[in-house]
């Protein structure tokens, strides 16, 4: 994306699908870095999701899928769903 201030219309589908994919994989640090490098995190379209991703990135990094059924896994699934809802 050439201008980080605005999402370019032709790039939006690719941008959001990549961001959703990274978030679903629980690669929060990668998703946050991807967001920052492609659009201004203050952009109204991504601001709320960006705040959530930055927090998840700081707390969990690129944790990936947890193998065991545990409270953390359930909590992360809930947070992933919230971020995805903010993005679409």
FENHU-V453162 format. One record per residue. N is the residue number from 1. RES is the residue in one letter. SS is DSSP state (@ for helix, = for strand, . for the rest). PHI is phi in degrees with one decimal (none if undefined). D_FIRST is the distance of its C-alpha to the first C-alpha in Angstrom with 1 decimal. Layout:
N_RES_SS_PHI_D_FIRST ; N_RES_SS_PHI_D_FIRST
//
This chain:
1_X_._none_0.0 ; 2_X_._-76.9_3.7 ; 3_X_._-116.9_5.8 ; 4_X_._-67.9_6.7 ; 5_X_._-74.0_9.7 ; 6_X_._-134.5_8.7 ; 7_X_._-75.2_7.3 ; 8_X_._-83.1_6.7 ; 9_X_@_-53.1_9.8 ; 10_X_@_-70.7_9.3 ; 11_X_@_-97.5_6.8 ; 12_X_@_-59.0_9.2 ; 13_X_@_-59.5_11.9 ; 14_X_@_-63.4_10.3 ; 15_X_@_-58.7_8.9 ; 16_X_@_-70.5_12.4 ; 17_X_@_-66.2_14.4 ; 18_X_@_-66.0_13.2 ; 19_X_@_-63.9_13.9 ; 20_X_@_-64.5_17.2 ; 21_X_@_-61.8_18.2 ; 22_X_@_-62.1_17.9 ; 23_X_@_-67.2_19.8 ; 24_X_@_-59.9_22.4 ; 25_X_._-79.8_23.0 ; 26_X_._61.3_23.6 ; 27_X_._-99.1_21.1 ; 28_X_@_-66.2_20.5 ; 29_X_@_-64.9_19.6 ; 30_X_@_-63.7_17.0 ; 31_X_@_-64.1_15.6 ; 32_X_@_-64.9_15.7 ; 33_X_@_-65.6_14.1 ; 34_X_@_-62.5_11.2 ; 35_X_@_-59.8_10.9 ; 36_X_@_-61.0_11.4 ; 37_X_@_-80.6_8.9 ; 38_X_@_-115.2_5.9 ; 39_X_._-157.9_7.7 ; 40_X_._-64.6_11.0 ; 41_X_._-58.9_13.7 ; 42_X_._-83.4_15.8 ; 43_X_._-56.7_13.9 ; 44_X_._-57.2_16.8 ; 45_X_._-69.9_15.2 ; 46_X_._-122.8_14.7 ; 47_X_@_-56.1_17.3 ; 48_X_@_-62.3_20.3 ; 49_X_@_-64.6_18.7 ; 50_X_@_-62.8_17.2 ; 51_X_@_-61.1_20.7 ; 52_X_@_-64.6_22.2 ; 53_X_@_-65.4_19.9 ; 54_X_@_-62.0_20.5 ; 55_X_@_-63.3_24.1 ; 56_X_@_-64.2_24.2 ; 57_X_@_-63.3_22.4 ; 58_X_@_-65.0_25.0 ; 59_X_@_-84.4_27.8 ; 60_X_@_-122.3_27.2 ; 61_X_._61.9_24.3 ; 62_X_._-102.1_23.7 ; 63_X_._-68.9_27.0 ; 64_X_._72.1_26.5 ; 65_X_._-77.0_29.2 ; 66_X_._-87.1_32.6 ; 67_X_._-77.2_35.5 ; 68_X_._-85.9_38.2 ; 69_X_._-75.4_38.7 ; 70_X_._-151.7_38.6 ; 71_X_@_-63.1_37.9 ; 72_X_@_-61.6_34.7 ; 73_X_@_-60.4_33.3 ; 74_X_@_-64.1_34.2 ; 75_X_@_-64.1_32.7 ; 76_X_@_-65.5_29.4 ; 77_X_@_-60.7_29.3 ; 78_X_@_-64.1_29.9 ; 79_X_@_-67.2_27.1 ; 80_X_@_-60.6_24.7 ; 81_X_@_-60.6_25.8 ; 82_X_@_-63.5_25.3 ; 83_X_@_-62.7_21.7 ; 84_X_@_-62.6_21.0 ; 85_X_@_-61.8_22.8 ; 86_X_@_-69.9_20.7 ; 87_X_@_-85.8_17.5 ; 88_X_._-113.2_19.0
//
